[in-house]
């Protein structure tokens, strides 16, 4: 007999991943279309790669590096804060909150 609890947990997990993915994907659109350096463009490529492979923790790290290289606006950091919070990464969420308020 099939136990419905694991499928509910699985559905909840998939929804949580989708929320995190949306925040991480959205952050890029708060940066200039043309990135300022080869290093920033490399971070963008990594970010996209990690998002496409559902490596959300690595995507968060790549997005953070990209934001630092591009002097990202507060709304960028707010997206990362929401992604980190959704992932249960409270320490990183606090760092991003501080950057958003700077």
TIRO-2110 file (N, C-alpha, C; in Angstrom, 1 decimal):
// TIRO-2110
0.8, -1.2, 0.0, N, 1, A
0.0, 0.0, 0.0, CA, 1, A
0.9, 1.2, 0.0, C, 1, A
0.5, 2.2, -0.7, N, 2, A
1.2, 3.5, -0.9, CA, 2, A
1.0, 4.4, 0.3, C, 2, A
2.0, 4.9, 0.9, N, 3, A
1.9, 5.9, 2.0, CA, 3, A
1.9, 7.3, 1.4, C, 3, A
0.8, 8.1, 1.6, N, 4, A
0.7, 9.4, 1.1, CA, 4, A
1.6, 10.4, 1.7, C, 4, A
2.1, 10.2, 2.9, N, 5, A
3.0, 11.2, 3.6, CA, 5, A
4.3, 11.5, 2.8, C, 5, A
5.0, 10.5, 2.3, N, 6, A
6.2, 10.9, 1.6, CA, 6, A
5.9, 11.7, 0.3, C, 6, A
4.8, 11.4, -0.4, N, 7, A
4.5, 12.2, -1.6, CA, 7, A
4.2, 13.7, -1.2, C, 7, A
3.5, 13.9, 0.0, N, 8, A
3.2, 15.2, 0.4, CA, 8, A
4.6, 15.9, 0.7, C, 8, A
5.5, 15.3, 1.4, N, 9, A
6.8, 15.9, 1.7, CA, 9, A
7.5, 16.2, 0.5, C, 9, A
7.5, 15.3, -0.5, N, 10, A
8.1, 15.4, -1.8, CA, 10, A
7.5, 16.6, -2.5, C, 10, A
6.2, 16.8, -2.5, N, 11, A
5.6, 17.9, -3.1, CA, 11, A
5.9, 19.2, -2.4, C, 11, A
6.0, 19.2, -1.1, N, 12, A
6.4, 20.4, -0.3, CA, 12, A
7.8, 20.8, -0.7, C, 12, A
8.7, 19.8, -0.8, N, 13, A
10.1, 20.0, -1.1, CA, 13, A
10.2, 20.6, -2.5, C, 13, A
9.5, 20.1, -3.5, N, 14, A
9.5, 20.6, -4.8, CA, 14, A
9.0, 22.0, -4.9, C, 14, A
8.0, 22.4, -4.1, N, 15, A
7.5, 23.7, -4.1, CA, 15, A
8.5, 24.7, -3.5, C, 15, A
9.2, 24.2, -2.4, N, 16, A
10.2, 25.0, -1.8, CA, 16, A
11.4, 25.3, -2.7, C, 16, A
11.8, 24.3, -3.5, N, 17, A
12.8, 24.4, -4.5, CA, 17, A
12.4, 25.5, -5.6, C, 17, A
11.1, 25.4, -6.0, N, 18, A
10.6, 26.3, -7.0, CA, 18, A
10.7, 27.7, -6.5, C, 18, A
10.3, 28.0, -5.2, N, 19, A
10.3, 29.3, -4.6, CA, 19, A
11.8, 29.8, -4.6, C, 19, A
12.7, 29.0, -4.1, N, 20, A
14.1, 29.4, -4.1, CA, 20, A
14.6, 29.7, -5.5, C, 20, A
14.3, 28.8, -6.4, N, 21, A
14.7, 29.0, -7.8, CA, 21, A
14.2, 30.3, -8.4, C, 21, A
13.0, 30.7, -8.1, N, 22, A
12.5, 32.0, -8.6, CA, 22, A
13.2, 33.2, -8.0, C, 22, A
13.6, 33.1, -6.8, N, 23, A
14.3, 34.2, -6.2, CA, 23, A
15.7, 34.3, -6.8, C, 23, A
16.4, 33.2, -6.9, N, 24, A
17.7, 33.2, -7.5, CA, 24, A
17.7, 33.6, -8.9, C, 24, A
16.8, 33.2, -9.7, N, 25, A
16.7, 33.6, -11.1, CA, 25, A
16.4, 35.1, -11.2, C, 25, A
15.5, 35.6, -10.4, N, 26, A
15.1, 37.0, -10.4, CA, 26, A
16.2, 37.9, -10.1, C, 26, A
17.1, 37.5, -9.2, N, 27, A
18.2, 38.5, -8.8, CA, 27, A
19.0, 39.0, -10.0, C, 27, A
19.2, 38.2, -11.0, N, 28, A
20.1, 38.6, -12.1, CA, 28, A
19.5, 39.8, -12.8, C, 28, A
18.2, 39.9, -12.8, N, 29, A
17.5, 41.0, -13.6, CA, 29, A
17.6, 42.3, -12.9, C, 29, A
18.1, 42.4, -11.7, N, 30, A
18.3, 43.7, -11.1, CA, 30, A
19.7, 44.2, -11.3, C, 30, A
20.5, 43.5, -12.1, N, 31, A
21.9, 44.0, -12.5, CA, 31, A
21.8, 44.5, -13.9, C, 31, A
22.8, 45.3, -14.3, N, 32, A
22.9, 45.8, -15.6, CA, 32, A
23.0, 44.6, -16.6, C, 32, A
22.4, 44.9, -17.8, N, 33, A
22.4, 43.8, -18.8, CA, 33, A
23.8, 43.4, -19.2, C, 33, A
24.7, 44.4, -19.3, N, 34, A
26.1, 44.1, -19.6, CA, 34, A
26.9, 44.1, -18.3, C, 34, A
27.5, 43.0, -18.0, N, 35, A
28.2, 42.9, -16.8, CA, 35, A
29.6, 43.5, -16.9, C, 35, A
30.2, 44.0, -15.7, N, 36, A
31.3, 44.8, -15.8, CA, 36, A
32.7, 44.1, -16.0, C, 36, A
32.7, 42.8, -16.0, N, 37, A
34.0, 42.1, -16.1, CA, 37, A
33.8, 40.7, -16.5, C, 37, A
35.0, 40.1, -17.0, N, 38, A
35.0, 38.7, -17.3, CA, 38, A
34.6, 37.8, -16.1, C, 38, A
35.1, 38.3, -15.0, N, 39, A
34.9, 37.5, -13.7, CA, 39, A
33.4, 37.5, -13.4, C, 39, A
32.7, 38.6, -13.6, N, 40, A
31.3, 38.7, -13.4, CA, 40, A
30.5, 37.8, -14.4, C, 40, A
30.9, 37.9, -15.6, N, 41, A
30.3, 37.0, -16.6, CA, 41, A
30.5, 35.5, -16.3, C, 41, A
31.6, 35.2, -15.8, N, 42, A
31.9, 33.8, -15.4, CA, 42, A
31.0, 33.4, -14.2, C, 42, A
30.8, 34.3, -13.3, N, 43, A
29.8, 34.0, -12.2, CA, 43, A
28.4, 33.8, -12.7, C, 43, A
28.0, 34.6, -13.7, N, 44, A
26.7, 34.5, -14.3, CA, 44, A
26.5, 33.1, -14.9, C, 44, A
27.6, 32.7, -15.7, N, 45, A
27.5, 31.4, -16.3, CA, 45, A
27.4, 30.3, -15.2, C, 45, A
28.1, 30.4, -14.2, N, 46, A
28.0, 29.4, -13.1, CA, 46, A
26.6, 29.4, -12.4, C, 46, A
26.1, 30.7, -12.2, N, 47, A
24.8, 30.8, -11.6, CA, 47, A
23.8, 30.0, -12.5, C, 47, A
23.8, 30.3, -13.8, N, 48, A
22.8, 29.6, -14.7, CA, 48, A
23.0, 28.1, -14.7, C, 48, A
24.3, 27.7, -14.7, N, 49, A
24.5, 26.2, -14.7, CA, 49, A
24.0, 25.6, -13.4, C, 49, A
24.2, 26.2, -12.3, N, 50, A
23.7, 25.6, -11.0, CA, 50, A
22.2, 25.7, -10.9, C, 50, A
21.6, 26.7, -11.5, N, 51, A
20.1, 26.8, -11.4, CA, 51, A
19.6, 25.7, -12.3, C, 51, A
20.2, 25.4, -13.5, N, 52, A
19.6, 24.4, -14.4, CA, 52, A
19.8, 23.0, -13.9, C, 52, A
20.8, 22.8, -12.9, N, 53, A
21.0, 21.5, -12.4, CA, 53, A
20.5, 21.4, -10.9, C, 53, A
19.7, 22.4, -10.5, N, 54, A
19.0, 22.3, -9.2, CA, 54, A
20.1, 22.3, -8.1, C, 54, A
21.2, 22.9, -8.3, N, 55, A
22.2, 23.0, -7.2, CA, 55, A
22.0, 24.4, -6.6, C, 55, A
21.0, 24.5, -5.8, N, 56, A
20.6, 25.8, -5.3, CA, 56, A
21.6, 26.4, -4.3, C, 56, A
22.2, 25.6, -3.5, N, 57, A
23.2, 26.2, -2.6, CA, 57, A
24.4, 26.8, -3.3, C, 57, A
24.9, 26.1, -4.4, N, 58, A
25.9, 26.6, -5.2, CA, 58, A
25.5, 27.8, -6.0, C, 58, A
24.2, 27.8, -6.4, N, 59, A
23.7, 28.9, -7.2, CA, 59, A
23.6, 30.2, -6.3, C, 59, A
23.3, 30.0, -5.0, N, 60, A
23.3, 31.1, -4.1, CA, 60, A
24.7, 31.7, -3.9, C, 60, A
25.7, 30.8, -3.8, N, 61, A
27.0, 31.3, -3.7, CA, 61, A
27.5, 32.1, -4.9, C, 61, A
27.1, 31.5, -6.1, N, 62, A
27.5, 32.2, -7.4, CA, 62, A
26.8, 33.6, -7.5, C, 62, A
25.5, 33.6, -7.1, N, 63, A
24.8, 34.9, -7.1, CA, 63, A
25.4, 35.9, -6.2, C, 63, A
25.8, 35.4, -5.0, N, 64, A
26.5, 36.3, -4.0, CA, 64, A
27.7, 36.9, -4.7, C, 64, A
28.6, 36.1, -5.3, N, 65, A
29.8, 36.6, -5.9, CA, 65, A
29.5, 37.5, -7.0, C, 65, A
28.5, 37.2, -7.8, N, 66, A
28.0, 38.1, -8.9, CA, 66, A
27.6, 39.5, -8.3, C, 66, A
26.8, 39.5, -7.3, N, 67, A
26.4, 40.7, -6.7, CA, 67, A
27.5, 41.6, -6.2, C, 67, A
28.5, 40.9, -5.6, N, 68, A
29.6, 41.7, -5.0, CA, 68, A
30.4, 42.3, -6.2, C, 68, A
30.6, 41.5, -7.3, N, 69, A
31.4, 42.0, -8.4, CA, 69, A
30.7, 43.2, -9.1, C, 69, A
29.3, 43.2, -9.0, N, 70, A
28.5, 44.2, -9.8, CA, 70, A
28.0, 45.3, -8.9, C, 70, A
28.4, 45.4, -7.7, N, 71, A
27.9, 46.4, -6.8, CA, 71, A
26.3, 46.4, -6.9, C, 71, A
25.8, 45.3, -6.6, N, 72, A
24.3, 45.0, -6.7, CA, 72, A
23.5, 46.0, -5.9, C, 72, A
22.3, 46.4, -6.4, N, 73, A
21.4, 47.2, -5.6, CA, 73, A
20.7, 46.4, -4.5, C, 73, A
20.1, 47.1, -3.6, N, 74, A
19.5, 46.4, -2.4, CA, 74, A
18.4, 45.4, -2.8, C, 74, A
17.7, 45.6, -3.9, N, 75, A
16.6, 44.7, -4.3, CA, 75, A
17.3, 43.3, -4.7, C, 75, A
18.4, 43.3, -5.3, N, 76, A
19.2, 42.1, -5.6, CA, 76, A
19.4, 41.3, -4.3, C, 76, A
19.9, 42.0, -3.3, N, 77, A
20.2, 41.3, -2.0, CA, 77, A
19.0, 40.8, -1.3, C, 77, A
17.9, 41.5, -1.5, N, 78, A
16.6, 41.1, -1.0, CA, 78, A
16.2, 39.8, -1.6, C, 78, A
16.4, 39.6, -2.9, N, 79, A
16.1, 38.3, -3.5, CA, 79, A
16.9, 37.2, -2.9, C, 79, A
18.2, 37.5, -2.7, N, 80, A
19.1, 36.5, -2.1, CA, 80, A
18.7, 36.2, -0.7, C, 80, A
18.3, 37.2, 0.0, N, 81, A
17.8, 37.0, 1.4, CA, 81, A
16.6, 36.1, 1.5, C, 81, A
15.7, 36.3, 0.6, N, 82, A
14.5, 35.5, 0.5, CA, 82, A
14.8, 34.0, 0.1, C, 82, A
15.8, 33.9, -0.8, N, 83, A
16.2, 32.5, -1.2, CA, 83, A
16.9, 31.8, 0.0, C, 83, A
17.8, 32.5, 0.6, N, 84, A
18.5, 31.9, 1.8, CA, 84, A
17.5, 31.5, 2.9, C, 84, A
16.6, 32.4, 3.2, N, 85, A
15.6, 32.2, 4.2, CA, 85, A
14.8, 30.9, 3.9, C, 85, A
14.4, 30.8, 2.6, N, 86, A
13.6, 29.7, 2.2, CA, 86, A
14.4, 28.4, 2.3, C, 86, A
15.7, 28.5, 2.1, N, 87, A
16.5, 27.3, 2.2, CA, 87, A
16.9, 27.0, 3.7, C, 87, A
16.5, 27.8, 4.6, N, 88, A
16.8, 27.6, 6.0, CA, 88, A
18.2, 28.1, 6.4, C, 88, A
18.8, 28.9, 5.6, N, 89, A
20.2, 29.4, 5.8, CA, 89, A
20.1, 30.8, 6.5, C, 89, A
19.8, 30.8, 7.8, N, 90, A
19.5, 32.0, 8.5, CA, 90, A
20.7, 32.9, 8.6, C, 90, A
21.9, 32.4, 8.7, N, 91, A
23.1, 33.2, 8.8, CA, 91, A
23.3, 34.0, 7.5, C, 91, A
23.2, 33.3, 6.4, N, 92, A
23.4, 33.9, 5.1, CA, 92, A
22.2, 34.9, 4.8, C, 92, A
21.0, 34.5, 5.2, N, 93, A
19.9, 35.5, 5.1, CA, 93, A
20.2, 36.8, 5.8, C, 93, A
20.8, 36.7, 7.0, N, 94, A
21.1, 37.9, 7.8, CA, 94, A
22.1, 38.8, 7.1, C, 94, A
23.1, 38.1, 6.5, N, 95, A
24.2, 38.8, 5.7, CA, 95, A
23.5, 39.6, 4.6, C, 95, A
22.6, 38.9, 3.8, N, 96, A
22.0, 39.5, 2.7, CA, 96, A
21.0, 40.6, 3.1, C, 96, A
20.4, 40.5, 4.3, N, 97, A
19.5, 41.6, 4.8, CA, 97, A
20.4, 42.8, 5.1, C, 97, A
21.6, 42.6, 5.7, N, 98, A
22.5, 43.7, 6.0, CA, 98, A
22.9, 44.4, 4.7, C, 98, A
23.2, 43.6, 3.7, N, 99, A
23.6, 44.2, 2.4, CA, 99, A
22.5, 45.0, 1.7, C, 99, A
21.3, 44.5, 1.9, N, 100, A
20.1, 45.2, 1.3, CA, 100, A
19.9, 46.5, 2.0, C, 100, A
20.2, 46.6, 3.2, N, 101, A
20.0, 47.8, 4.0, CA, 101, A
21.1, 48.8, 4.0, C, 101, A
22.3, 48.4, 3.4, N, 102, A
23.5, 49.2, 3.3, CA, 102, A
23.3, 50.4, 2.3, C, 102, A
END
